[in-house]
Each structure stands twice: as structure tokens, then as C-alpha cells.
Amino acid sequence: MEKLSKQYNPKEFEDKIYKIWEESGYFNPDNLDLPEDASTYTIVLPPPNITDKLHLGHSSMLAIEDLLIRFHRMRGYRALWIPGTDHAAIATQNVVEKKLKKEEGKTRHDLGREKFLKKVWEFLQETQSTILKQTRKMGASLDWSREAFTLDEQRQKAVAQMFVDMYNDGVIYRGERIVNWCPRCHSTLADDEVEHTDQKTKFYTFRYWKDFPIAISTTRPETKIGDTAVAVNPKDKRYKEFIGQEFSGEFCGVPLKIKVIADREVDMNFGTGALGVTPAHSMIDWQMAEKNDLEIKKVINEDGKIHPGFGEFSGLTAKEAGKLIVEKLKEQNLLEKEEEIDNALSTCYRCDTAIEPLPSKQWFVAVDKKLERLDGKSLKEKAIEVARTKEISFIPNRFEKRYFDWMENLHDWCI
């Protein structure tokens, strides 16, 4: 009789066992002897980004989902677990660009579009193969006959059809408004793709010119050459007499026309209690501009540089322009205070570049548009309703509050 080895060697057994499982076809509920009225239980595997191999977080997720699927399968449910991977779009492009620079010392521009895309597809096939192999190694009882890829033909058709349907219903529209823009990736980011990094930054208090009646504070002096208003709280007695007035002058050599407007959202206790309004580079300021019919001056372009028309600042990076403006404020004795404060810097989740809020012509989803197919409710209202009525449940339930906070404050979504 052969002696049992003292050490277990998974390589000797587990691949063989998984092959038997997969070839049996039992991961596909259509192959199981189930009654027609069997209850269904389905999980769509959150498709891993094929930017890199799987990590411990993925293994934890696979273990939990596999446990749930196997439990329901054993209880006689029509249990289906759908596998797939995600192309990850620009995130993948960034990984390939870094790899190209490190290994060949080249950029995507050196290769040209076609050769670079070939490199991307080579990378995708390599990493996708690794990910699928890792998933099988975990023993995941996925129905591989239904494997999907977010850039495969079926998924592309589905996305195109959904886009057309939503466009025809007026839910998707094209317009110009403030978006989260990455100057490095040359792409917009959805709100949930923006990361926030805590940092220390300078907080400057100054006047636009010597006889301007109100001092303002900012962390971004480079945008102030595009200001068209100063917003104050209507309850703030310090500035009440100036509301509605307009002032003209030169700010660091750039002509400005500033209107003092009232807005209840302005915090009287933050800085000077007066907010310089730059409609083209802040979502809040953009909304103020729409309410008060203010001029919108684009200061920073898609490369992160100052637009033409701003004198010596034009062509400088935003950082260079900010530094030069502070120097000029000091020279002209307009800088009243310079202090260091805690600040959350918005960055691109793909490349860590600082985000520039700027106006761009993009496609948006109208989250507040009422739809006949949703019984006269908007996408936002319907999404909130199904959670309130427990048609959709959150586990653990503490995430329910986060969901409502997010949905109730949702604005039109850049796609």
C-alpha cells in the first residue's frame, strides 16, 4: 500500500479536480436537473480590471461569492455565477504607457495610434489570461460558458443600444458644463473616479486692486484672473451695502469687471466671508453664474495651461501662473494675509495628476428628467425609491445611508 505523503502538494491534485468540475458542466444551471419553477439566484462577478493580476481583495471576494453560489446551488436554486473581465479603458492605457516608457523608453506618440493599440491588445490578452487562470485556481464555480468581456461584440452592442434608447428618451444629452478634467490623460472623470488627497496648502487673502472694497481668500490665485463676481451671504452686514454693485479695475494687469452677488450658501466665517467667483473653474461658481447671468471666462485649457487673452500669464501652467500672481500681489501691496491650511486635493485615480474643473462639451445623463417608462419619475427618484421600498437591499445595511447621501446630491452625470 502506497504511503500517504506527509505534505499536501496542491499542484498534484487541484488543477485535475477543477478540470473535472468544469468539464462536468454543473456550473451552468441549464445542465442541472431542476424543476421549472426553481427559484433563481444570480451573481454577476464584478469584472476585474485587466490592468494587473488579482490581489488578496479579489481572492476574498471570490471566496465569499463562491460560498453563496455553492450554498444556493446545493439548496436547489437555479444558481448562476457569471464571469468576466473589464477592459478598464484609460486606466489600461496608462499602465501600457508606463510599461512602454520603462522597457523601451518610448511614448505612445513615438509609436503612433495603430502600433500603440497593438501593444495595448497584447497587454490585455496577457493579463486577461493570467486573471482567468488565477480565478480558476481559486476553485470558483463560475459558468464559463457565459464568460464576458466589457469590450466584446455583445457588450458593445448592448452599450450602443442603451445609449440610443436613452438619447431618444432625452436622458442623454450633449452640452457644455463643468467637468472633472485630467490634463495628463486628456479625459473627463466621473465624480466617483476623483480621489482626494489631504495636503497642506497656502491660503491667500487679498484685494483685486487697491480701492476694491472687499478682500477675498483663495487657495487658487491662478484662477482669479477669470473672476466675474464676488459672492457674499445676504445676512452678512459687512457687505450688505455692496450687493448688486459692479466694480471695474485691473487685477495683476488683467482687466476685470466684478459684480457683488448674494448667495445663502456662502460661509460668513470662512476666510473673509467673501468668495471670488470663477464660473469656468468651479461647479459651485458655475451654478452661481447661471443664477446671476454672469460672464464665464475660461482661464485654464485642457493642457493645464492659461488660455490666450490673459497677458503675460497666457501659456504658463496653472502652477506657474499662480506663483507669478502671488509675486505681483506682494509687489502691489495687495496681499493681506498668507497662511497654511489643510486642504483636500482632487486627483485623477489613474495617474494622480491634479484635477482641473473646467467647461467642456461632453455627453451627460440627465438624472432629474421625468420618464414615462419610470411612471413619471426620474432616474434619481426611481433609484432612491427601490432602495426605500427595500426592492434593493444593502448588506451590510450601513451602506444604505451612504447610498442615499450620494443619490440625493447627484447632479447630471458626465459619461
HELIX and SHEET records of a PDB file:
HELIX    1   1 PRO A   10  SER A   24  1                                  15    
HELIX    2   2 PRO A   29  ASN A   31  5                                   3    
HELIX    3   3 LEU A   56  MET A   74  1                                  19    
HELIX    4   4 ALA A   89  GLU A  104  1                                  16    
HELIX    5   5 ARG A  108  LEU A  111  1                                   4    
HELIX    6   6 ARG A  113  LYS A  137  1                                  25    
HELIX    7   7 TRP A  144  ARG A  146  5                                   3    
HELIX    8   8 GLU A  153  ASN A  168  1                                  16    
HELIX    9   9 ASP A  191  GLU A  193  5                                   3    
HELIX   10  10 PRO A  221  GLY A  226  5                                   6    
HELIX   11  11 LYS A  240  PHE A  242  5                                   3    
HELIX   12  12 PRO A  279  HIS A  281  5                                   3    
HELIX   13  13 MET A  283  ASN A  292  1                                  10    
HELIX   14  14 GLY A  311  PHE A  313  5                                   3    
HELIX   15  15 ALA A  318  GLU A  331  1                                  14    
HELIX   16  16 GLU A  372  LEU A  374  5                                   3    
HELIX   17  17 LEU A  379  ARG A  388  1                                  10    
HELIX   18  18 PHE A  399  GLU A  408  1                                  10    
SHEET    1   A 2 THR A  40  VAL A  44  0                                        
SHEET    2   A 2 ARG A  78  ILE A  82  1                                        
SHEET    1   B 2 GLY A  84  THR A  85  0                                        
SHEET    2   B 2 ALA A 148  PHE A 149  1                                        
SHEET    1   C 4 SER A 187  LEU A 189  0                                        
SHEET    2   C 4 ILE A 172  CYS A 182 -1                                        
SHEET    3   C 4 GLU A 356  VAL A 365 -1                                        
SHEET    4   C 4 TRP A 413  CYS A 414 -1                                        
SHEET    1   D 3 ILE A 216  THR A 218  0                                        
SHEET    2   D 3 VAL A 194  PHE A 206 -1                                        
SHEET    3   D 3 LEU A 335  CYS A 348 -1                                        
SHEET    1   E 4 GLU A 246  PHE A 251  0                                        
SHEET    2   E 4 VAL A 254  ALA A 262 -1                                        
SHEET    3   E 4 ALA A 229  VAL A 232  1                                        
SHEET    4   E 4 ALA A 274  VAL A 277 -1                                        
END                                                                             
